[in-house]
Amino acid sequence: MKSSQNYERVSPRFINSLSDNEIFVFGSNLQGHHGGGAALIAYEKFGAVWNEGVGLHGKTYAIPTMHGGVDDIKPYVDEFIDFAKENKQYKFLVTRIGCGIAGFKDHEIAPLFAKALELENVYLPLSFLEYL
């Protein structure tokens, strides 16, 4: 386990504003109906697009979490990590995706982001880092 106390890339617990290069990474549903939780914040404040449940929109990146289990979420997290690798100009602030309305626990979702630890432009929630 990596010591989260020494980890420099921790996403804020509450994100109310973004710098020009920052992207709000949130859990969505495949339909892109951003009606609650972080998805609603993404829609109301940061440019998430209604009916778009995957990928970069405005200053947000949607990762679907409402359509199945962890194995169903993993390909979308992998796609995000690949996107972050290719877009180093952005600083990705990952929220506790899947750990609100979707009902998953941090220890279930955190391992999906293990490869993101290698990326300097991805910031993870402290609660995820405790399991990585």
PAKOLKE-178888 format. One record per residue: x, y, z negated of N, C-alpha, C, CB in turn. Coordinates in steps of 0.02 Angstrom, whole numbers, padded with zeros to 5 digits, always signed. Atoms other than C-alpha are relative to their C-alpha. Glycine has a CB too. Example, Ala and Ser with C-alpha at 12.3 -4.5 7.8 and 13.67 -1.06 7.14 Angstrom:
<rs>
+00045-00059+00000+00615-00225-00390+00045+00060+00000-00050+00001-00062-00042-00059+00003+00684-00053-00357-00039+00055-00037+00020+00023+00071
</rs>
This chain:
<rs>
+00042-00060+00000+00000+00000+00000+00044+00062+00000-00048+00000-00061-00036-00064-00004+00062+00173+00043-00022+00045-00058-00012+00035+00070+00019-00044+00054+00067+00296-00100-00035+00062+00027+00063+00021-00041+00039-00056-00027-00071+00419-00061+00021+00066-00033-00074-00012-00011-00021-00061+00033+00002+00544-00185+00054+00036+00040+00025-00014-00070-00054-00030-00038+00151+00572-00070-00019+00010+00074+00061-00043-00004+00022-00005-00069+00050+00570+00091-00020+00072+00014-00059-00047+00014+00010-00071-00014+00050+00741+00171-00060+00014+00044+00062+00027+00034+00054-00011-00047-00090+00716+00297-00066-00026-00028+00015-00034+00067+00063+00017+00031-00247+00712+00191-00053+00049+00025+00006+00002-00079+00053-00045-00023-00408+00779+00265-00037+00027-00061-00049-00037+00047+00037-00029+00056-00505+00897+00153-00064-00039-00014-00017+00074+00015+00061+00036+00019-00650+00822+00057-00062+00033+00031-00006-00002-00077+00054-00038-00031-00766+00960+00119+00031+00045+00053-00040+00042-00053-00026-00040-00056-00736+01042+00288-00054+00049+00020+00021-00045+00060+00048-00053-00015-00825+01208+00311+00020+00042+00059-00010+00043-00060-00024-00039-00056-00717+01287+00444+00059-00038+00031+00021+00072-00021-00054+00032-00037-00589+01234+00574+00044+00053+00032-00027-00049+00053-00046-00041-00039-00434+01314+00647-00009-00017+00073+00075-00011-00023+00009+00009-00072-00421+01328+00835+00016-00071+00025+00043+00049+00037-00022+00066-00025-00332+01160+00856-00028-00058-00041+00075-00003+00000+00026+00053+00043-00429+01062+00724-00064-00030+00027-00012+00027-00070+00058+00038-00023-00557+00928+00766-00030-00037-00060+00020-00050+00057+00039+00031+00054-00691+00865+00644-00020-00070+00025-00063+00043-00019+00014+00069-00020-00698+00674+00658-00052-00029-00047+00065-00044+00000+00056+00021+00041-00863+00603+00598-00032-00064+00025-00052+00055-00003+00038+00059-00018-00970+00448+00597-00066+00020+00030-00011-00045-00061+00061-00016-00036-01116+00450+00718-00039-00064+00013+00017+00037+00067+00035+00058-00027-01243+00336+00796+00008+00002+00075-00076-00002-00021-00011+00003-00072-01232+00278+00975-00045+00047+00040-00010-00071+00025+00047-00043-00034-01383+00381+01023+00019+00074-00005-00070-00010-00028-00019-00070+00009-01300+00542+00963-00054+00041-00032+00018+00029+00066+00051-00036+00038-01444+00589+00849+00032+00021-00066-00065-00043-00011-00040-00025+00056-01346+00694+00725-00044+00032-00053+00052+00050+00025+00051-00026+00045-01482+00711+00594+00018+00005-00073-00059-00040+00006-00016-00003+00070-01391+00693+00430+00075-00009-00013-00039-00052-00039-00070+00010+00022-01227+00686+00333+00049+00042+00040+00018-00072+00006-00053-00035-00037-01066+00735+00420-00020+00013+00073+00065-00040-00002+00022-00009-00069-01151+00713+00589-00041+00064+00008-00042-00060+00023+00039-00062-00002-01272+00854+00550+00045+00061-00005-00052+00001-00057-00049-00055+00005-01127+00966+00497+00036+00009+00066+00051-00014-00058-00034-00003-00065-01037+00921+00658-00044+00034+00053+00019-00071+00024+00047-00028-00048-01192+00967+00758-00013+00074-00013-00066-00039-00001+00019-00069+00016-01237+01127+00666+00058+00049+00001-00032+00001-00068-00056-00047+00009-01062+01199+00641+00055-00006+00052+00029-00011-00068-00062+00010-00038-00934+01122+00757-00009-00024+00072+00041-00049-00036+00009+00013-00071-01013+01086+00926-00014-00072+00021+00059+00022+00035+00021+00067-00020-01065+00903+00921-00062+00008+00044-00014-00046-00062+00054-00005-00050-01188+00872+01063-00053-00053-00014+00029-00007+00072+00055+00046+00010-01359+00794+01035-00002-00049+00059-00068+00038-00007+00002+00056-00048-01375+00627+01128+00069-00022+00023-00041+00021+00060-00069+00022-00015-01184+00608+01135+00030-00027-00064+00044+00060+00030-00022+00031+00063-01130+00484+01001+00071-00025-00001-00045-00055-00015-00068+00025-00004-00953+00445+01057+00046+00053+00029+00004-00065+00042-00052-00040-00030-00797+00548+01085+00000+00074-00017-00004-00006+00072-00013-00071+00011-00744+00730+01096-00055+00044+00029+00067+00020+00030+00050-00049-00020-00877+00865+01102+00009+00061-00045-00074-00029-00005-00014-00060+00040-00845+01044+01048+00064-00010-00040-00060+00016-00046-00057+00010+00045-00728+01038+00899-00011-00062-00043+00012+00063-00044+00015+00062+00036-00787+00863+00850+00020-00061+00041-00075-00003-00017-00010+00065-00032-00748+00682+00886-00046-00049-00036+00076-00023-00003+00049+00045+00028-00890+00558+00858+00023-00073+00005-00068+00008+00035-00015+00072+00003-00857+00377+00805-00064-00035-00024+00062-00016-00047+00062+00033+00020-01015+00269+00803+00012-00050-00057-00030-00036+00060-00005+00044+00059-01043+00179+00637-00067-00032-00019+00027+00039-00059+00067+00021+00020-01230+00141+00634-00028-00059+00040-00047+00058+00006+00025+00050-00047-01243-00001+00760+00019-00072-00017+00024+00016+00068-00020+00068+00017-01172-00153+00670+00050+00000-00057+00029-00036+00061-00048+00008+00053-01033-00213+00558+00067+00032+00017+00010-00072-00016-00067-00029-00008-00850-00165+00540+00031-00021+00066+00045-00022-00058-00028+00023-00064-00802-00272+00690-00029+00038+00059-00013-00074+00008+00031-00039-00053-00923-00170+00795+00026+00072+00002-00075+00000-00008-00026-00069+00005-00847-00005+00735+00073+00002+00024-00005+00025-00072-00072+00001-00014-00665-00057+00762+00018+00023+00071+00026-00070-00010-00020-00024-00067-00660-00033+00953-00005+00076+00008-00043-00034+00053+00008-00073-00004-00721+00146+00932+00055+00036-00039-00068+00020-00026-00056-00029+00038-00589+00182+00799+00065-00008+00040+00007-00035-00071-00059+00010-00042-00456+00106+00912+00002+00050+00058+00001-00072+00028+00006-00049-00054-00518+00217+01054+00019+00070-00025-00071+00000+00030-00017-00064+00030-00505+00368+00939+00076+00005-00011-00036+00010-00067-00072-00002+00013-00327+00323+00887+00039+00009+00065+00023-00065-00036-00033-00009-00065-00276+00306+01070-00009+00072+00025-00029-00049+00052+00014-00069-00021-00358+00475+01106+00045+00048-00039-00074+00017-00011-00042-00043+00041-00264+00556+00961+00073-00004+00021-00007-00019-00074-00069+00009-00025-00099+00484+01025+00012+00042+00062+00015-00074+00015-00006-00035-00064-00130+00564+01194-00014+00075-00005-00047-00030+00050+00020-00071+00008-00189+00732+01124+00031+00030-00062-00077+00006-00003-00038-00024+00058-00054+00789+01005-00010+00074-00014+00074-00014+00010+00013-00072+00010-00109+00970+01027-00054+00010-00052-00020+00033+00066+00053-00005+00050-00254+00933+00909+00020-00030-00066-00063-00035+00026-00006+00026+00068-00257+00904+00722-00069-00030-00017+00023+00056-00052+00063+00035+00011-00391+00773+00686-00012-00009-00075+00001-00068+00036+00019+00005+00071-00476+00787+00516-00055-00053-00005-00024+00069-00028+00047+00056+00004-00559+00619+00485-00040+00004-00064+00038-00068+00005+00043+00003+00059-00708+00617+00368-00006-00074-00021-00071+00031+00016+00011+00069+00024-00761+00461+00270-00051-00034+00045-00023+00000-00075+00048+00028-00048-00842+00390+00426-00026-00067-00024+00033-00008+00069+00032+00062+00019-00965+00252+00392-00015-00009-00074+00042-00056+00021+00005+00008+00073-00962+00281+00204-00055+00042-00031+00066+00018-00033+00058-00038+00024-01118+00387+00190-00063-00037+00019+00000+00073+00028+00063+00028-00022-01280+00350+00280+00008-00072+00026-00031+00044+00054-00010+00067-00028-01207+00196+00368+00008-00053-00055+00061+00000+00045-00001+00045+00057-01176+00118+00197+00061-00043-00011-00056-00044+00006-00061+00038+00010-01000+00050+00212+00039+00028-00059+00043+00000+00063-00045-00022+00054-00870+00061+00073+00067+00019+00031+00009-00057-00054-00066-00023-00024-00700+00146+00092+00046-00059+00016+00033+00045-00051-00046+00057-00010-00608-00021+00075-00018-00040+00063-00001-00045-00061+00019+00035-00061-00706-00088+00225+00022+00038+00062-00076-00011+00002-00015-00042-00059-00674+00058+00343+00074+00020+00004-00043+00062-00001-00069-00025+00001-00500+00116+00289+00048-00042+00042+00025+00002-00071-00049+00039-00039-00405-00032+00366-00005+00011+00075-00010-00073-00014+00007-00014-00072-00473+00015+00537+00046+00057+00022-00073+00017+00017-00041-00059-00014-00366+00173+00526+00074-00011-00015-00025+00059-00039-00070+00013+00019-00201+00088+00479+00049+00026+00053+00011-00075-00010-00045-00024-00053-00122+00129+00648+00003+00076+00004-00022-00028+00068+00001-00073+00000-00169+00311+00625+00053+00029-00047-00068+00027-00018-00052-00024+00046-00041+00324+00485+00063+00021+00037+00016-00054-00051-00060-00016-00040+00093+00332+00620-00006+00066+00037+00012-00056+00050+00012-00060-00039+00015+00486+00699+00002+00062-00044-00067-00005+00036-00007-00062+00039+00066+00657+00634-00060+00047+00007+00063+00036+00021+00056-00046-00012-00092+00738+00702-00067-00028-00026-00006+00014+00074+00061+00028+00029-00218+00626+00610+00004+00005-00076-00010-00074+00023+00005-00009+00073-00270+00672+00433-00058-00043-00024-00011+00076-00018+00050+00048+00025-00365+00540+00334-00024+00019-00070+00030-00070-00001+00025-00013+00068-00475+00551+00179+00044-00036-00052-00073-00023-00007-00039+00029+00054-00383+00517+00017-00029-00068-00020+00001+00047-00061+00032+00064+00018-00509+00379-00020+00018-00056+00049-00076+00008-00003-00024+00051-00048-00452+00288+00139+00073-00016-00014-00009+00025+00074-00072+00010+00011-00268+00313+00101+00014-00046-00060+00034+00067-00010-00009+00043+00058-00290+00224-00065-00001-00073+00018-00053+00015-00051+00004+00070-00022-00323+00064+00033+00049-00017+00057-00070-00015+00023-00048+00012-00055-00185+00084+00164+00071-00004-00026-00005+00056+00053
</rs>
